[in-house]
Amino acid sequence: MDQPSEPTDQAFPKTYVKGFHDDEAVKKMKYSNLGNTGMQVSILGFGASPFGGGYHPISEEDAIGSIRTALTKGINYIDTAPWYGNGKSEEMLGKALKDIPREAYYIATKVGRYQQEITKMFDFSEEKVLKGFEESLEKLGLSYVDLIQVHDLEFAPSPELILTETLPAVQKIKESGKAKFIGITGYPVDELKNIYERSTVKIDTILSYCHLTLNDSSLLDHVDYMKDKGVGLINASPLAMGLLTHGGPPVWHPLPQEARQVAANAALYCQEQGINLPKLAVDYTLSQKNIPITLLGMSSISEVHRNLDVLHGDLTDKEKEVREFILEKFFRHAKQKSWEVVEVEKYWRKLKAAQSQTS
């Protein structure tokens, strides 16, 4: 496994708490500097989106067990949002973090994306940003978060709304001391960079997902830009939101069926070879250089251990051979690798239809 970019020289990161952490596990973990924030983050971050139940039901016991295990083993960054299960992810985290030292972790939540109902899905207004964030803090049981992010900003009616209202509202939250840093998230990296370049509010981190996977490694084209700007690059979803699994993606996955079939064929080939596709996918992403952190959804103690085993281990020769085969045979030359615009256009069609029915 390659070393992360700019690994920290300390045996223990700033989040180390004597008596809480498994010392040997923390020493084994790799940490990187997240841009210019000063945060020393584990290169594997805890994605709490599964706590919202979007992939499968999860019990409170599993949620609490998974987060506690992850943190004691050296994972020190947690990502959540009110969008995940209409706040359920934040609520479960609130219960799970109750007995965990606050200094043992960094936590990020988001504003802008909220409920499944189409007319209540997005709201980037100042009023909603401020109110929604307070609700997030209450669910989490915290007085502050380390990072507040504008969630999936490509769905906003215009970039101007993000620039003139949403980000200034987030800046107010930062100035209040309830958030230390500001970030933006979304799928299209070019659009995120455009907002970053135009913003008068200092943006500390940029999160994009599903762009550093076996089927789409386009995020690597943007690594040097982020590093030069001192922006903390956060990569998410090495399994491409369930696409790179043997069970396949959930029904709501936005990738067109033809492209899904390519991944299904790769999964079938792996199965025939007795090889675990998710393991290949996670190792591929975590092995990339200059990526400070990758978020991976985890919802049980066994999943945490499995992902740590991938992080700290090496693939067998056969696993490497199978991965290279599926990269060449199925993914490198695939016609469609992303779904940019697809989700956004679908959202606006549905919203207009819903609004016309009520007018």
PERALIN-V674441 format. One record per residue. N is the residue number from 1. SS is DSSP state (H for helix, E for strand, - for the rest). OMEGA is omega in radians with two decimals (NA if undefined). Layout:
BEGIN
{{N	SS	OMEGA} {N	SS	OMEGA}}
END
This chain:
BEGIN
{{1	-	3.13} {2	-	3.09} {3	-	3.09} {4	-	3.09} {5	-	3.07} {6	-	3.12} {7	E	-3.13} {8	-	-3.11} {9	-	-3.08} {10	-	3.08} {11	-	3.12} {12	-	3.11} {13	-	-3.13} {14	-	-3.09} {15	-	-3.11} {16	-	3.09} {17	-	-3.12} {18	-	3.13} {19	-	3.09} {20	-	-3.05} {21	-	2.92} {22	-	-3.00} {23	H	-3.09} {24	H	3.12} {25	H	3.13} {26	H	3.10} {27	H	-3.11} {28	H	-3.10} {29	-	3.06} {30	-	-3.14} {31	E	3.10} {32	E	3.03} {33	E	-3.13} {34	-	-3.11} {35	-	3.13} {36	-	-3.08} {37	-	-3.03} {38	-	3.09} {39	-	3.07} {40	E	-2.98} {41	E	3.01} {42	E	-3.07} {43	-	2.97} {44	E	-3.13} {45	E	-3.09} {46	E	3.06} {47	E	-3.09} {48	-	3.11} {49	H	3.10} {50	H	3.11} {51	H	3.11} {52	H	3.10} {53	-	-3.10} {54	-	3.14} {55	-	3.09} {56	-	3.13} {57	-	3.12} {58	-	-3.12} {59	-	3.10} {60	H	3.13} {61	H	3.12} {62	H	-3.14} {63	H	-3.11} {64	H	-3.14} {65	H	-3.08} {66	H	-3.10} {67	H	3.14} {68	H	3.12} {69	H	-3.13} {70	H	-3.09} {71	H	-3.14} {72	H	-3.13} {73	-	3.01} {74	-	3.01} {75	-	-3.01} {76	-	-3.11} {77	E	-3.12} {78	E	3.12} {79	E	3.09} {80	-	3.13} {81	-	3.06} {82	-	3.13} {83	-	-3.07} {84	-	3.12} {85	-	-3.13} {86	-	3.11} {87	-	-3.09} {88	H	3.13} {89	H	3.14} {90	H	3.14} {91	H	3.13} {92	H	3.11} {93	H	3.12} {94	H	3.11} {95	H	-3.08} {96	H	-3.05} {97	H	-3.05} {98	-	-3.05} {99	-	-3.12} {100	-	-3.13} {101	-	-3.10} {102	H	-3.10} {103	H	-3.09} {104	H	-3.08} {105	-	2.90} {106	E	3.12} {107	E	3.14} {108	E	2.95} {109	E	-2.97} {110	E	3.04} {111	E	3.06} {112	-	3.14} {113	E	-2.93} {114	-	-2.94} {115	-	-3.14} {116	-	-3.14} {117	-	-2.96} {118	H	-3.11} {119	H	-3.14} {120	H	-3.04} {121	-	-3.10} {122	E	3.03} {123	-	-3.08} {124	-	-3.13} {125	-	3.12} {126	H	-3.11} {127	H	-3.12} {128	H	3.12} {129	H	-3.10} {130	H	-3.14} {131	H	-3.12} {132	H	3.14} {133	H	3.10} {134	H	3.10} {135	H	3.10} {136	H	3.11} {137	H	-3.14} {138	H	3.13} {139	H	-3.11} {140	H	-3.10} {141	-	-3.08} {142	-	3.07} {143	-	3.11} {144	-	2.97} {145	E	3.13} {146	E	-3.08} {147	E	3.01} {148	E	-3.02} {149	E	3.00} {150	E	-2.93} {151	-	3.04} {152	-	-3.02} {153	H	3.12} {154	H	3.14} {155	H	3.12} {156	-	3.12} {157	-	3.11} {158	-	3.05} {159	H	-3.11} {160	H	3.11} {161	H	3.11} {162	H	-3.04} {163	H	-3.01} {164	H	-3.09} {165	H	-3.04} {166	H	-3.11} {167	H	3.04} {168	H	3.08} {169	H	3.10} {170	H	3.10} {171	H	3.09} {172	H	3.12} {173	H	3.11} {174	H	-3.12} {175	H	3.11} {176	-	-3.12} {177	-	-3.10} {178	-	3.01} {179	E	-3.08} {180	E	-3.07} {181	E	-3.08} {182	E	3.12} {183	E	3.04} {184	E	-3.14} {185	E	3.09} {186	E	-3.14} {187	-	-3.09} {188	-	-3.05} {189	H	-3.14} {190	H	3.12} {191	H	3.08} {192	H	3.12} {193	H	3.12} {194	H	3.11} {195	H	3.12} {196	H	-3.10} {197	H	-3.03} {198	H	-3.01} {199	-	3.00} {200	-	3.04} {201	-	-3.12} {202	-	3.11} {203	-	-3.03} {204	-	-3.08} {205	E	3.04} {206	E	3.12} {207	E	2.98} {208	E	-3.02} {209	E	3.06} {210	-	3.09} {211	-	2.99} {212	-	-3.06} {213	E	3.09} {214	-	-3.07} {215	-	-3.11} {216	E	-3.12} {217	-	-3.03} {218	H	3.12} {219	H	-3.13} {220	H	3.12} {221	H	-3.04} {222	H	-3.04} {223	H	-3.10} {224	H	3.11} {225	H	-3.11} {226	H	-3.11} {227	H	3.14} {228	H	-3.11} {229	H	-3.08} {230	-	-3.13} {231	-	3.07} {232	E	-3.12} {233	E	3.12} {234	E	3.12} {235	E	-3.11} {236	E	3.00} {237	-	3.06} {238	-	3.09} {239	-	3.10} {240	-	3.13} {241	-	3.06} {242	-	-3.12} {243	-	-3.06} {244	-	3.08} {245	-	3.14} {246	-	3.09} {247	-	-3.13} {248	-	-3.06} {249	-	3.05} {250	-	-3.05} {251	-	-3.08} {252	-	-3.08} {253	-	-3.01} {254	-	-3.11} {255	-	3.12} {256	-	-3.01} {257	H	-3.11} {258	H	3.13} {259	H	3.07} {260	H	-3.10} {261	H	3.10} {262	H	3.12} {263	H	3.12} {264	H	3.11} {265	H	3.10} {266	H	3.12} {267	H	3.12} {268	H	3.12} {269	H	3.12} {270	H	-3.14} {271	H	3.13} {272	H	3.14} {273	-	-3.12} {274	-	-3.08} {275	-	-3.11} {276	-	-3.11} {277	H	3.12} {278	H	3.10} {279	H	3.11} {280	H	-3.08} {281	H	-3.12} {282	H	3.13} {283	H	3.12} {284	H	-3.10} {285	H	-3.10} {286	H	-3.14} {287	-	-3.09} {288	-	-3.13} {289	-	3.01} {290	-	3.02} {291	-	-3.04} {292	-	-3.08} {293	E	3.03} {294	E	3.13} {295	E	3.14} {296	E	3.14} {297	E	3.13} {298	-	-3.06} {299	-	3.07} {300	-	3.12} {301	H	-3.12} {302	H	3.10} {303	H	3.11} {304	H	-3.13} {305	H	-3.12} {306	H	-3.13} {307	H	3.07} {308	H	3.09} {309	H	3.10} {310	H	-3.12} {311	H	-3.03} {312	H	-3.07} {313	-	3.11} {314	-	3.06} {315	-	3.01} {316	-	3.12} {317	H	3.14} {318	H	3.12} {319	H	3.11} {320	H	-3.14} {321	H	3.13} {322	H	-3.14} {323	H	3.13} {324	H	3.13} {325	H	-3.09} {326	H	3.05} {327	H	-3.09} {328	H	-3.04} {329	H	-2.98} {330	H	-2.90} {331	H	-3.02} {332	-	-3.06} {333	-	3.13} {334	-	-3.09} {335	-	-3.11} {336	-	-3.12} {337	-	-3.07} {338	-	3.14} {339	-	3.10} {340	-	3.14} {341	-	-3.07} {342	H	-3.11} {343	H	-3.09} {344	H	3.14} {345	H	3.13} {346	H	3.13} {347	H	-3.09} {348	H	3.06} {349	H	-3.12} {350	H	-3.13} {351	H	3.14} {352	H	3.12} {353	H	3.13} {354	H	-3.14} {355	H	3.13} {356	H	3.13} {357	H	-3.11} {358	H	-3.10} {359	-	NA}}
END
